[in-house]
Amino acid sequence: MQFYSFDLHDPIFEFGSWKLSFQIITLENIYGLDPSHTTVNELADGWQIDCSQLSWAGQQQHAPGGMAIRVRREAGQRLRISIDARAPHKIRVVKMLIRDLPTISVLDLLDNDRDIPNDGILDKYPNPLRLPLLFARLPDGQCLGLRSEDEHARAKRFASYQERMGSLKGTYTIECIHEDDARWFDTQTTVPDWILDRDVAIDEFRNEQLAFNEAHAGLIPWDQRTDMPAWTRDLRLCLTLHGMHWSGYTFNTYDQMLEIIRFAAARMDGNQILAYLPGWEGRYYWQYGDFRPEPLLGGEEGFARLCAGAKALGVHVMPMFGGNCANSWFPNFHEFGPSSHMKSATRNVFHGNQPDWDLSRTQDTGWQAWLNPGAPAWQTELTRQITRLVDQYDFDAVFIDTVEVWANDPDFNMREGYRQLVDRLRDGRPDFLVTAEDWYDGLLPIFPIFQQSGNWRQVPDWVGRYVRLIGHICDSEPSRGSTGVFEWGYTPYKPLPNRDPYITTIAFTDGTLENAQAEIEAAIAQAKLR
């Protein structure tokens, strides 16, 4: 994080045990409250702040605009903060600063403490934070709980650092930042309520956030979900069948995939097996945007044999599709790509992960365009390609890659785009399953199954209330630790935990079936017991 080289001199307001400041960040500058035009009135249940003029440049300059801030007392030391803001230019962010804190540690996704380094900690929602919520631990062991009740899953950030300037130098601050949907930036905005509390019980405070999401943001417990076929609840085993690496190296042809499926189905009920196919379309990632059976893996006839053979055994085939990526060097890209680029709020074209696919050690993947699934042209093309293949090969499910990648796009909302995509794919197909790579709370109502690693992106227990998880493709197969099509290349084999919400998963590259019989049999035995 960067910091200013001067004190902004934001006024500090005391409400019980809390000290707060407020800022507005427009698309062209940062503003604070002008204390000479600000009043604070105590009410029966809290306080009302009214500001009729803004300041900028550390109170050196002044501007029209203001804030109306309602601070309500709730049980104990809890506050509920409601903010209306106006400014002379379009507002991007409204920030509340919790000031004058002692040394704190900030908890991670699994509630582990993190000390704050010299340059602070910046936690972003929706990724990598999965809820708009932060816990900070005080020296006496008590926890502060900070959360936002936003039914639209808009961007939030929490910045934690030690003050460098001014009267609070040496103390700690946590910034609670709300960013509006970039499609609707305006000179006025209403911020969803912030909840601040001290000495919280971590699970209880987080459960309050989940209860809000269930009541207002569409979050549905697993046993109440109706957005998936009935056979989904019977799944016990996922076979990750790697096809072709980015470089063109073949791990399994379609016939070899079918051989693996037959091996597993001979040992357990095929209706309980999901066959997950990364790299089925040819060169992994490179082929994104033009999905079709790969000639070198067996072509259309081989893929048809795979799908028909699996279905005859009751096994559910699930190919992978890129949800927001396409190869911009392909001749079809001009039909859907130029109008669909994923962008930041100020229209910087987004370019996400850049694996070193060619081992040039440059990580220069300029051919890989990141596209917004909410953009009509890309959403329609992706829907067309998937449904054409479903109609032709009659597979039961699809996996949508990299859905966790997010940008506050000023043209199309990405979360809404995924909702529309899933609805279009399942229209007229009630027995069709749509799964995805990674989750945050706003995606949990859209996809019932996510891919999750045993080595990476650890999962808090509460996620199992809403979804089920299969192994990530970064999790290696058991014969030599190969990660198949995934860019890591190698990692030690580590099975997923043997408990809900995980579905037993085992990966296959070339040689796995022949050289890891004990591990495969163990995974199948575990799945049968589940």
FIFIPA-688375 format. One record per residue (C-alpha): residue in one letter; x, y, z. Coordinates in steps of 0.25 Angstrom, whole numbers, plus 5000, padded with zeros to 4 digits. Example, Ala and Ser with C-alpha at 12.3 -4.5 7.8 and 13.67 -1.06 7.14 Angstrom:
residues 2
a504949825031 s505549965029 
end
This chain:
residues 530
m500050005000 q500450144998 f500250265008 y500250415007 s501450495011 f500650585019 d499450585029 l498050595023 h497550655036 d496250575035 p495350615047 i495250495057 f493850465064 e493750395077 f492550295078 g492650225091 s493850135090 w494050165075 k494850275068 l494450295054 s494750375042 f494150385028 q494650415014 i494050415000 i494850374988 t494350424974 l494950384961 e495850504962 n496250534976 i496050494991 y495250585000 g495050595015 l493950665024 d494150805026 p494050815042 s493550965041 h492350915033 t492050795041 t491150765053 v490950645062 n489650635069 e489350525080 l488050445078 a487350355087 d487950235080 g489250295075 w489750415067 q489550485055 i490750555047 d490350655036 c491450715028 s491150825017 q492450845011 l493650755008 s495150785009 w496350735001 a497850745001 g497950725016 q496950835019 q497650935010 q496450945000 h494950935001 a493950874991 p492350864991 g491850734995 g491650665009 m491150545017 a490050505025 i490450395035 r489550325044 v490250245056 r489350155063 r489650085077 e489349945077 a489549835088 g490849855096 q491849935088 r491349905075 l491050015065 r490250015052 i490750125042 s489950175031 i490550275021 d489950365010 a491050445002 r491050544991 a492250614984 p492550704972 h493050584964 k492650444962 i492850364975 r493650234974 v493950204989 v493350245002 k494350215013 m494150195028 l495450195037 i495450135050 r496550215057 d497450215070 l497550065071 p498649995079 t499549885073 i498649795065 s498749665057 v497749635046 l497149495044 d497149425031 l496149345024 l496349225034 d496349315046 n497849315047 d498549435053 r499449525043 d500349625049 i500349765041 p501649785034 n502249925032 d501449945019 g500149895025 i499149795020 l498149815009 d496949715009 k496049714997 y494649664995 p494149584987 n495549524985 p496349484992 l495349515004 r494149435002 l493149515011 p493149665013 l493649645027 l494949655036 f495349615049 a496549695057 r497049645070 l497449745081 p498649725091 d497749665101 g497149555092 q495849625089 c495449635075 l494849745067 g493749705056 l493549785044 r492549755033 s491649815022 e490249775020 d490249785005 e489149704997 h489849734984 a491249684987 r491949804983 a493449824985 k493949844999 r495449865004 f496049865018 a497349935020 s498049915033 y499349995036 q500150085046 e499950235045 r501150305041 m500750455042 g499950545051 s499450535065 l499150385064 k500550345059 g500950205064 t499450165066 y498750075057 t497650095047 i496650005039 e496050065027 c494650005023 i494450035009 h493250025000 e493350034985 d492050054977 d491749974965 a492550044954 r491350044945 w490550144954 f491650234959 d490950364962 t491150494970 q490250434981 t490250304987 t489750224999 v490650125006 p490149995011 d490149985026 w491449955033 i491449875046 l492549905056 d492649825069 r493649795080 d493949665088 v493249585077 a493049435077 i493649405063 d492749295059 e491449365064 f491849495057 r492149425044 n490849355045 e490049485046 q490749525032 l490249385026 a488849405032 f488849545025 n489249475012 e488249365013 a487149475016 h487549575006 a488549524996 g488049394991 l488949294999 i488249165000 p488749045009 w489148915002 d487948835006 q486948945001 r487648964987 t486748944975 d487748994965 m488348854962 p487948714957 a487548614967 w488748524963 t489648634969 r489348594983 d489848444980 l491248484975 r492348414983 l493548414974 c494148514964 l495148464954 t495948574949 l496348524935 h497448614929 g497448634914 m498448724907 h499548814913 w499648954907 s500948904900 g500148794893 y500648684902 t499548574903 f499248524917 n498048444913 t497248414900 y495748404900 d495848254899 q496848254911 m495848344919 l494748244916 e495748124921 i495948204934 i494448224936 r494148074933 f495148034944 a494448124954 a493048084950 a493447934952 r493647964966 m492548054970 d491248114965 g491448194953 n490348284956 q491248334968 i492348374959 l492648504952 a493748504941 y494348644940 l495148674928 p496148784928 g496948804915 w495848724907 e495748824896 g497248824892 r498348914897 y497948954911 y497649104912 w498149124897 q496849064892 y495949154900 g494849224892 d494849114881 f494348984889 r494248854881 p494748714882 e496248714879 p496648624867 l497948584874 l497148524886 g496248444877 g495348554870 e493848554869 e493748404869 g494648384881 f493948484889 a492548434885 r493048294889 l493548354903 c492148424906 a491348304901 g492148204908 a492148284921 k490648304921 a490448154918 l491148134932 g490348244939 v491548334940 h491348484938 v492348544929 m492748694932 p493648764922 m494348894926 f494049024919 g494749164921 g493749254927 n494449384924 c495649354915 a495849334900 n497049334891 s497049474884 w497949414873 f496849324868 p496049364855 n494649354863 f495149454873 h494649584866 e493249534867 f493149544882 g494449584888 p494649734885 s493349774892 s493549684904 h494849714910 m494849714925 k495249854931 s495549924943 a494650034948 t495450134941 r495450054928 n496849994929 v496749864921 f496949744931 h497949644929 g497949534940 n498849414943 q500049394933 p500549254935 d501949234929 w501349134919 d502449134909 l503649134919 s504149264913 r504149314927 t503449444923 q502049404927 d501549484914 t500249434911 g499749544902 w498949444893 q498049414905 a496849524906 w496049534919 l494649544916 n493449584924 p492349484925 g491349594926 a491649654912 p490549604903 a491449564891 w492349474900 q491249414908 t490449384896 e491649324889 l492049234901 t490549194903 r490549154888 q491749074888 i491448994901 t489948964897 r490348924883 l491348824889 v490348774900 d489248754889 q490248674881 y490948594891 d489948584902 f490848604914 d490248644928 a491048754933 v492048864930 f493148934939 i493349084937 d494749124940 t495349244947 v493949304952 e494649364964 v495449464956 w494649594958 a494749734953 n493849854956 d493449864941 p492749994937 d491949934926 f491549794931 n491449734945 m492149604945 r491349534956 e490049564949 g490749514936 y490949374943 r489549374948 q489049394934 l490049294928 v489649184937 d488149214935 r488349204920 l489149074920 r488049014929 d486849064922 g486048944918 r487148854924 p486648824938 d487648704940 f488848794935 l489948824945 v490748954945 t491948964954 a493149064955 e494549084960 d494549164972 w493549234981 y493249364989 d491949384996 g491249444984 l491549324975 l491049224985 p489649244981 i489949224966 f490849094966 p490548974975 i491948914973 f493248974973 q494748924971 q495548944983 s497048904986 g497548814997 n498848894996 w498349034993 r497249124995 q496749065009 v495249055012 p494649105025 d493649005030 w492449095028 v492449075013 g491948935014 r490648995018 y490349035004 v491248954994 r492048834991 l493548834987 i494348744977 g495848744976 h496548854969 i497348824956 c498548874964 d498448754973 s499448654967 e499148504963 p499748404972 s500748334963 r501848444961 g501248574967 s500848624953 t499848734952 g499448704938 v498948824930 f499148914942 e500349014942 w500948974955 g501548844948 y501848764961 t501348764975 p501248654986 y500048564985 k499048604996 p497648554997 l496448645000 p495948635015 n495048515017 r493848595021 d492748685016 p492748775008 y493848705000 i493548594989 t494648494988 t495448534976 i496648464969 a497348514957 f497948434945 t499048474936 d499848374927 g500248254935 t499448284947 l498448164945 e499648074943 n500548124954 a499648164966 q498748054968 a498748054983 e498448204984 i497348194973 e496748074981 a496848144994 a496048274988 i494948184982 a494848104995 q494748245003 a493648294993 k492848164994 l492848185010 r492448335008 
end
